[in-house]
Amino acid sequence: MTSNSADRPNARAWANVSGEAILRNYDTIQAITGVQVMAVVKADAYGHGVNFVAPLLRAHGVTWLGVALPREALELRAAGDRGKLLCWLSTPGDPDLAACVEADIDLSVSSSRELDEIAVAARSLGKRANIHVKIDTGLNRNGLPTGELGQIIPELTTLAADGVIGVRGVWSHLASADHVDPVIAHESVSAQRSVFMLALSDLASAGIEPEVIHLANTAGALWHPDSRFNLVRVGIGVYGLSPNVVRANSAELNLVPAMTLVARLSSVKSVAAGAGVSYLHTWISGRDSQLGLVPVGYGDGIPRSASNRVAVSAAGELMAQVGTIAMDQFVIDTTDCAAGISAGSEVYLFGSGEHGELTADQWGELSGSIGYEIVTRLGSRIPRVHM
């Protein structure tokens, strides 16, 4: 694949996104699960560029895509996507719900409010709306509480009989499938699965038998076979990151991080021993040192909490980030770089490790977060180069 960057060597920073890695990760997870895999492309495909990732996956034969917001779903339709697409998060009165029904986008139902709004839209359009009933099995976030399921089933059956809705799916979401302790993870998944099975039984007793049943996220798909049913939803795994890097990193899962963040040094200069670096002088040079200036910062999505904790790679060598990370820039200690670097030299912040760099998962761990946040928070000032 060719780059979509007009002049990458002159950019201050860019993120290479490997389509080959994304497809390889998808195939790896598909082979492990043996069931349909819904690729989750919310939040601009976890920061990787949905306008690149979605068509890539569709051309690869991916049947289902998933997003969070109605607007995200409609943007995919506007870009030409016509495949099966699930959207699962709305607020009361969202004007995009009716547009989603019109565009044949499947919608999640977690409450009678959502069901009523979808039904009104479907009737006004003279179309059947496909829905996925979401059960709250213990995450206690979005989802229909099991105690309310009996109240909504009559409405579901009536609306289905009238051709207003079709219950295409029933689903839930796992809370602790990625727990570092496999025993705790198994107990949590088992408890949620039991609740889910009871809900499926209640729906089946009312004649509701969906086309797809999905409980597993990436962690469930990889580590909990009994959570797979006939569809799994995979987000972070498609992009090559681990659901829990402490339990298993990408390499151990046979996944390849698809994004590599590269920057070109703005300057390199010498400072004397005892010199303080960046705001509040949180790092003091213990010797005469050479410092490189990396022209990205928290305004680009680089976590300030990573200050003095991470490292970047140049010429195959890791060099520590020093001082407080600022909005547009941070500093690295290049004193011991044997190859020698200068203004314009490329440094690798995170990626697959191919160039000696840390992974996004490691950046997440070192900054008190997770790899998911590292890639999704990368801002629009960083162009994506799709390869």
Buried (B, 14 or more C-beta within 10 A) or exposed (E): EEBBBEEBEEBBBBBBBBBEBBBBBBEBBBEBBEBBBBBBBBBBBBBBBBBBBBBBBBEBEBBBBBBBBBBBBBBBBEEEBEEBBBBBBBEEEBEBBBBBBBBBBBBBBBBBEBBEBBBBBBBEEEBBBBBBBBBBBBBEEBBBEBEBBEEBBEBBBEBBEEEBBBBBBBBBBBBBBBBEEEEEBBEBBEBBBEBBEBBBEBBEEBEBEBBBBBBBBBBBBBBBEEBBBEBBBBBBBBBBBBBBBEBBBBBEBBBBBBBBBBBBBBBBEEBEEEBEBBEEEBBEBEEEBBBBBBBBBBEBBBBBEBBBBBBBBBBEBBBBBBBBBBEBBBBBBBBEBEEEBEEEBBBBBBBBBEBBBBBBBBBBBBBEBBBBBBBBBBEEEBBBBBB
